[in-house]
Amino acid sequence: MNPKNDLDLIAEKLPEWLEESRKYTVLGRPASYIPELAYAPAEALGVTVMGADGTEITAGDCGLTFTMQSISKVFTLLLALMDHGEDGVFQKVGMEPTGDDFNSMLKLELVPPGIPFNPLINAGAIAISSLIHGVSPSDKLSRILAFFREVSGDPDLTYNEAVYASESAHAHRNRSLAYFLKDNHVLDGDVEEVLDLYFKHCSIEVTCRHLARMALLLALNGKDPVSGRELIPKRYVAIAKTFMITCGMYNASGEFAIKVGMPAKSGVAGGILALVPGRFGVGVIGPALNHKGNSTAGVHLLQTMSEAMDWSIF
């Protein structure tokens, strides 16, 4: 298809697709295990599609702000790869889907060598957080924020203090994971400092536009859509996109690959970052989640768009 014609069709049909998908919000509810997330409007649904030339198409509640949560794991992985290379990163985390919940510690104890199966589950992302270079916790956070601001195109991007505090106060399972990793000699550094960094990058606040631009950067193999400058090595982007296909939608990643067929990463605030290689970045928000932690309406909207536009990579 012609990208320009695609954009015209998306602009015409997107409001209709979104309102049809909004009906699926009643099938889920906002996350409550992080109490601050429970205040999100359950009926909300928004989307931004960004073309390779920077053209933006929006619909619905695309101005709603929300925290990245697990979507941030894709970009801390990329930063860790740039800091340590593949060998350094994959000594600490594996490359396989788990088949378990994203916060499970089951296989850490049962499957040698006791490292997290991949960097997109909680244990893996905590291990990745320990790898970020910096002389102090504040220096590491500054580097993460600087990287996220660069890839999102927003110099003011920062984390939500209330969500961060809520995550930190209710992170009993994540603390258990982190101390287990420390005991297994997987986690480098002070456990509480690593966890604090993890909670803060999960609490970075964005809109659909931020996610669409970050997705477009990945769709363009790491090249900035505005300047054309390579911000992330192509090889590392390929690794991240592979993890998004195999692990990006929690335990629904296989189903999402079959029904939607786009590299994507979801977060429990209801966001989904998705991309069409070489062509489009997509950011979605729909706070009502299914039992697997994915936006009910957001997944339906992406499936509708993928089918209509023939976006599946398979």
C-alpha positions as MATLAB code, in Angstrom:
seq = 'MNPKNDLDLIAEKLPEWLEESRKYTVLGRPASYIPELAYAPAEALGVTVMGADGTEITAGDCGLTFTMQSISKVFTLLLALMDHGEDGVFQKVGMEPTGDDFNSMLKLELVPPGIPFNPLINAGAIAISSLIHGVSPSDKLSRILAFFREVSGDPDLTYNEAVYASESAHAHRNRSLAYFLKDNHVLDGDVEEVLDLYFKHCSIEVTCRHLARMALLLALNGKDPVSGRELIPKRYVAIAKTFMITCGMYNASGEFAIKVGMPAKSGVAGGILALVPGRFGVGVIGPALNHKGNSTAGVHLLQTMSEAMDWSIF';
ca = [
       0.000    0.000    0.000;
       0.996    3.616   -0.549;
       1.879    5.167    2.835;
       0.119    8.417    1.934;
      -3.046    6.572    0.929;
      -2.765    4.548    4.135;
      -2.666    7.743    6.182;
      -5.731    9.093    4.392;
      -7.642    5.882    5.083;
      -6.545    5.815    8.729;
      -7.609    9.445    9.184;
     -10.999    8.640    7.713;
     -11.684    5.412    9.581;
      -9.845    5.767   12.902;
     -12.652    7.523   14.845;
     -15.109    4.819   13.757;
     -12.701    2.000   14.649;
     -11.996    3.560   18.030;
     -15.624    3.975   19.040;
     -16.354    0.374   18.084;
     -13.410   -0.788   20.194;
     -14.433    1.441   23.115;
     -17.300   -0.989   23.758;
     -14.684   -3.490   24.942;
     -13.687   -1.332   27.908;
     -16.532   -2.903   29.912;
     -14.760   -6.270   29.698;
     -11.857   -5.074   31.856;
     -10.929   -2.820   34.745;
      -7.985   -0.601   35.645;
      -5.130   -2.206   37.570;
      -5.532   -1.925   41.338;
      -2.507   -3.748   42.746;
      -0.716   -0.435   42.306;
      -3.448    1.626   44.010;
      -2.719    4.873   42.177;
      -3.496    3.196   38.822;
      -7.037    2.353   39.926;
      -8.056    6.014   39.538;
      -7.704    5.883   35.733;
     -10.947    6.307   33.749;
     -12.049    2.781   32.806;
     -14.002    3.952   29.746;
     -11.084    5.853   28.208;
      -9.565    4.856   24.875;
      -7.169    6.905   22.766;
      -4.707    6.372   19.938;
      -2.032    8.219   17.989;
      -0.604    6.904   14.717;
       2.603    8.527   13.481;
       3.832    8.083    9.933;
       7.465    7.915    8.852;
       7.304   11.559    7.760;
       6.066   12.653   11.196;
       2.405   12.955   10.210;
       0.155   12.338   13.232;
      -3.389   10.994   13.274;
      -5.247   10.879   16.583;
      -8.587    9.746   17.915;
     -10.372    9.433   21.230;
      -8.728   10.186   24.569;
      -5.232   10.521   23.114;
      -4.409   13.471   25.397;
      -4.778   11.369   28.541;
      -1.544   11.076   30.523;
      -0.508    7.707   31.973;
       2.621    5.945   33.149;
       4.663    3.667   30.910;
       4.930    0.791   33.377;
       6.292   -2.257   31.512;
       6.595   -0.371   28.217;
       9.609    1.341   29.765;
      11.369   -2.045   29.922;
      11.948   -1.991   26.160;
      13.938    1.221   26.422;
      15.924    0.374   29.552;
      16.874   -2.832   27.713;
      18.103   -0.750   24.779;
      20.076    1.526   27.092;
      21.631   -1.475   28.866;
      22.594   -2.969   25.496;
      24.288    0.285   24.549;
      26.075    0.299   27.916;
      27.195   -3.351   27.994;
      26.650   -4.995   24.600;
      24.838   -8.279   24.079;
      27.264  -10.449   26.037;
      27.053   -8.269   29.115;
      23.248   -8.127   29.088;
      22.569  -11.772   28.319;
      24.772  -12.984   31.132;
      22.077  -11.563   33.411;
      18.852  -12.319   31.504;
      17.709  -14.940   29.021;
      16.025  -14.708   25.640;
      12.951  -16.924   26.066;
       9.250  -16.481   26.898;
       8.303  -17.853   30.306;
       4.714  -19.074   30.121;
       4.346  -17.647   33.633;
       2.881  -14.419   34.997;
       5.061  -11.343   34.547;
       5.789  -11.176   38.291;
       6.402  -14.896   38.854;
       9.559  -16.163   40.514;
       8.797  -19.851   39.884;
      11.404  -20.554   37.211;
      14.116  -18.506   38.934;
      14.368  -21.290   41.469;
      13.506  -24.278   39.306;
      15.436  -23.670   36.067;
      19.242  -23.351   36.063;
      21.139  -21.018   35.923;
      18.558  -19.021   37.851;
      18.509  -15.910   35.685;
      15.259  -14.263   34.491;
      13.970  -15.819   31.271;
      13.777  -12.478   29.445;
      14.175   -8.729   30.067;
      10.463   -7.880   29.770;
       9.223   -9.772   32.824;
       9.608   -8.000   36.159;
      12.603  -10.024   37.344;
      14.377   -9.444   34.035;
      13.646   -5.727   33.988;
      14.894   -5.353   37.569;
      18.129   -7.112   36.564;
      18.390   -4.799   33.532;
      17.906   -1.757   35.782;
      20.966   -2.850   37.758;
      23.059   -2.679   34.575;
      22.446    0.974   33.716;
      25.718    2.885   33.906;
      26.074    5.727   36.394;
      28.227    6.784   39.327;
      25.198    7.139   41.626;
      21.467    6.314   41.670;
      20.639    9.893   40.677;
      23.134    9.741   37.810;
      21.553    6.520   36.534;
      18.089    8.067   36.709;
      19.344   11.154   34.877;
      20.720    8.961   32.088;
      17.432    7.056   31.783;
      15.390   10.259   31.697;
      17.755   11.816   29.153;
      17.421    8.755   26.905;
      13.633    8.601   27.213;
      13.395   12.332   26.517;
      15.519   11.928   23.397;
      13.555    9.005   21.974;
      10.178   10.603   22.789;
      11.129   14.031   21.485;
       9.997   15.660   24.751;
      12.696   17.390   26.855;
      10.297   17.699   29.801;
       9.399   14.023   30.146;
       9.597   12.866   33.771;
       8.095   10.376   36.198;
       4.822   10.679   38.121;
       5.643   11.097   41.814;
       2.310    9.725   43.054;
       2.485    6.563   40.957;
       6.136    6.056   41.894;
       5.277    6.319   45.609;
       2.339    3.939   45.170;
       4.500    1.395   43.345;
       7.241    1.579   45.921;
       4.868    1.197   48.864;
       3.136   -1.889   47.436;
       6.046   -3.671   45.733;
       6.298   -6.699   47.999;
       6.523   -9.204   45.130;
       9.095   -7.126   43.250;
      11.196   -6.810   46.393;
      11.070  -10.583   46.794;
      12.205  -11.014   43.187;
      15.030   -8.531   43.587;
      16.409  -10.068   46.785;
      16.185  -13.515   45.237;
      18.175  -12.240   42.240;
      20.720  -10.713   44.594;
      21.111  -14.022   46.418;
      21.602  -15.745   43.027;
      24.385  -13.256   42.158;
      22.333  -11.926   39.238;
      21.625   -8.452   40.595;
      24.479   -5.946   40.716;
      24.457   -3.153   43.285;
      22.255   -2.262   46.238;
      18.847   -3.928   45.979;
      16.801   -0.975   47.226;
      18.629    1.457   44.949;
      17.992   -0.785   41.935;
      14.328   -1.143   42.853;
      13.957    2.608   43.284;
      15.333    3.131   39.779;
      12.984    0.467   38.421;
       9.913    2.018   40.053;
      10.836    5.444   38.708;
      11.314    4.387   35.093;
       8.044    2.426   35.211;
       6.381    5.637   36.464;
       7.530    7.837   33.575;
       4.443    9.716   32.415;
       3.511    9.825   28.731;
       0.696   10.308   26.245;
      -0.189    8.305   23.148;
       1.902   10.739   21.116;
       5.024    9.927   23.109;
       4.480    6.210   22.588;
       3.807    6.652   18.870;
       7.047    8.575   18.398;
       9.042    6.043   20.407;
       7.442    3.258   18.383;
       8.261    5.048   15.123;
      11.901    5.256   16.179;
      11.903    1.462   16.506;
       9.996    1.089   13.234;
      12.792    3.086   11.555;
      15.480    0.814   13.051;
      16.701    3.367   15.575;
      16.821    6.456   13.356;
      15.213    9.624   14.648;
      12.187   10.417   12.451;
      12.962   14.151   12.568;
      16.751   14.401   12.227;
      17.459   11.035   10.615;
      20.269   10.527   13.131;
      20.808    7.015   14.496;
      19.884    7.116   18.185;
      19.992    3.350   18.762;
      22.066    0.772   16.856;
      19.962   -1.208   14.406;
      21.070   -4.540   15.908;
      19.778   -3.585   19.351;
      16.472   -2.394   17.912;
      16.116   -5.799   16.213;
      16.664   -7.511   19.576;
      14.055   -5.300   21.244;
      11.490   -5.894   18.495;
      12.025   -9.650   18.722;
      11.339   -9.564   22.456;
       8.232   -7.464   21.792;
       6.871  -10.160   19.480;
       7.697  -13.088   21.787;
       7.173  -11.517   25.222;
       5.724   -8.018   24.826;
       2.085   -8.743   25.625;
       2.645  -10.853   28.734;
       1.060  -14.313   28.500;
      -1.018  -13.231   25.510;
       2.008  -12.607   23.282;
       1.392  -15.629   21.051;
      -2.283  -14.833   20.625;
      -1.462  -11.184   19.882;
       1.129  -12.239   17.283;
      -1.436  -14.417   15.528;
      -4.362  -11.972   15.669;
      -2.504   -8.646   15.314;
       0.998   -9.512   14.113;
       2.772   -6.313   15.190;
       5.745   -5.909   17.533;
       4.166   -4.409   20.655;
       4.652   -3.831   24.362;
       1.894   -3.268   26.875;
       1.884   -1.805   30.372;
      -0.530   -2.214   33.259;
      -1.544    1.456   33.142;
      -3.290    0.485   29.889;
      -0.753    1.728   27.366;
       0.373   -0.211   24.315;
       3.284    0.735   22.062;
       3.113   -0.948   18.638;
       4.818   -0.497   15.293;
       4.677   -1.320   11.618;
       8.289   -1.800   10.477;
       9.513    1.055    8.302;
       6.148    2.763    8.260;
       4.242    3.621   11.443;
       4.472    4.020   15.189;
       1.302    3.566   17.232;
       0.518    4.575   20.807;
      -2.676    3.412   22.509;
      -4.180    4.029   25.952;
      -7.067    2.024   27.387;
      -6.831    1.621   31.186;
      -9.374   -1.206   31.446;
      -7.306   -4.430   31.485;
      -8.076   -8.108   30.991;
      -6.847  -10.787   33.392;
      -3.524  -11.013   31.538;
      -2.746   -7.327   32.086;
      -3.490   -5.988   28.584;
      -5.923   -3.268   27.575;
      -9.178   -4.909   26.447;
     -10.197   -2.110   24.090;
      -6.624   -1.305   23.083;
      -5.933   -4.827   21.880;
      -9.228   -4.885   19.975;
      -8.413   -1.566   18.321;
      -4.964   -2.733   17.232;
      -6.446   -5.948   15.843;
      -9.046   -3.931   13.920;
      -6.396   -1.607   12.494;
      -4.014   -4.429   11.627;
      -6.697   -6.380    9.779;
      -7.986   -3.334    7.910;
      -4.537   -2.062    6.929;
      -2.803   -5.433    6.448;
      -0.199   -4.567    9.080;
       0.719   -8.057   10.283;
       4.408   -8.828    9.743;
       3.645  -12.519    9.242;
];
